[in-house]
């Protein structure tokens, strides 16, 4: 009887651990976070040719130059929109 109870407890912990890992794996940035980024300045991390990455509020995001222009690091860019989880940016200034 004790063995069955112990097995059930261990199986429950394993199931909870798997559920947590799946939840963390599937976690995505909320679209409301993206909208709040519009108008923010970001630092170009990898060249936007037109795609690359930018650093905004301490997070690295995939980004695209809205008009296809080349933007080199460490230039500043302004976030003008989003497309799924891609930030659309233009040269600041």
Secondary structure, DSSP 8 states (H G I E B T S, - for coil): -HHHHHHHHHHHHHHHHHHHHHHHHH----HHHHHHHTT-EEEEEE-BSSEEEEEETTEEEEEEETT---B-TT-EEEEEEEETTEEEEEE--
